Amino acid sequence: MTYAARVILNYSKRYEGILSNLYGETWVVWLAKLKMILVSGRSLGQGLGKEAGKFSSRYMDATATCQLDPEDMEKLGVSEGGSVKITSKHGCIVVKASKSRYAPHKGVVFIAYGPWVNALTSPETHGTGMPGFKGLEVEVEPVEEPVKPVDGLLKEVV
């Protein structure tokens, strides 16, 4: 193929890009990004961290970590403790990835209530006083960025 590029969407594994140049050299490029459903709620780690204080490292660790199905982690090419970027139509965050103990739940990502998940949710409460924390469409992709500290995260939101 001369100056040709084709992209194959391989839903069973990852987005795979195959690029060929004038000399017939071919490269495989992984463009791992998954569309997923975000569910958030309370977790034991978040509750224990809250008892220690909302600025405690225990609380920060619990609320700046997402739980993914092990197969989804494999598709993304991310390992335990690796960083992932989660983007919704309301915001974007970087959190650590963790294998869910409650798998299988392919296509679903869980984040405990806290400042990171708040950055992804709509401020609309539909008169209830509580935004929708479940069933939010997001994209998840691996990144090399660190998780932002809470003060940096809040400065972006405000």
Secondary structure in CASP SS format (residue, H / E / C, confidence):
PFRMAT SS
TARGET T0000
AUTHOR 0000-0000-0000
METHOD secondary structure of the structure
MODEL  1
M C 1.00
T C 1.00
Y C 1.00
A C 1.00
A E 1.00
R E 1.00
V E 1.00
I E 1.00
L E 1.00
N C 1.00
Y C 1.00
S C 1.00
K C 1.00
R C 1.00
Y E 1.00
E E 1.00
G E 1.00
I E 1.00
L E 1.00
S E 1.00
N C 1.00
L C 1.00
Y C 1.00
G C 1.00
E C 1.00
T E 1.00
W E 1.00
V E 1.00
V E 1.00
W E 1.00
L C 1.00
A C 1.00
K C 1.00
L E 1.00
K E 1.00
M E 1.00
I E 1.00
L E 1.00
V E 1.00
S E 1.00
G E 1.00
R C 1.00
S C 1.00
L H 1.00
G H 1.00
Q H 1.00
G H 1.00
L H 1.00
G H 1.00
K H 1.00
E H 1.00
A H 1.00
G C 1.00
K C 1.00
F C 1.00
S C 1.00
S H 1.00
R H 1.00
Y H 1.00
M H 1.00
D H 1.00
A H 1.00
T H 1.00
A C 1.00
T E 1.00
C E 1.00
Q E 1.00
L E 1.00
D C 1.00
P H 1.00
E H 1.00
D H 1.00
M H 1.00
E H 1.00
K H 1.00
L H 1.00
G C 1.00
V C 1.00
S C 1.00
E C 1.00
G C 1.00
G C 1.00
S E 1.00
V E 1.00
K E 1.00
I E 1.00
T E 1.00
S E 1.00
K C 1.00
H C 1.00
G E 1.00
C E 1.00
I E 1.00
V E 1.00
V E 1.00
K E 1.00
A E 1.00
S E 1.00
K E 1.00
S C 1.00
R C 1.00
Y C 1.00
A C 1.00
P C 1.00
H C 1.00
K C 1.00
G C 1.00
V E 1.00
V E 1.00
F E 1.00
I E 1.00
A E 1.00
Y C 1.00
G C 1.00
P H 1.00
W H 1.00
V H 1.00
N H 1.00
A C 1.00
L C 1.00
T C 1.00
S C 1.00
P C 1.00
E C 1.00
T C 1.00
H C 1.00
G C 1.00
T C 1.00
G C 1.00
M C 1.00
P C 1.00
G C 1.00
F C 1.00
K E 1.00
G E 1.00
L E 1.00
E E 1.00
V E 1.00
E E 1.00
V E 1.00
E E 1.00
P E 1.00
V C 1.00
E C 1.00
E C 1.00
P C 1.00
V C 1.00
K C 1.00
P C 1.00
V H 1.00
D H 1.00
G H 1.00
L H 1.00
L H 1.00
K H 1.00
E H 1.00
V H 1.00
V C 1.00
END
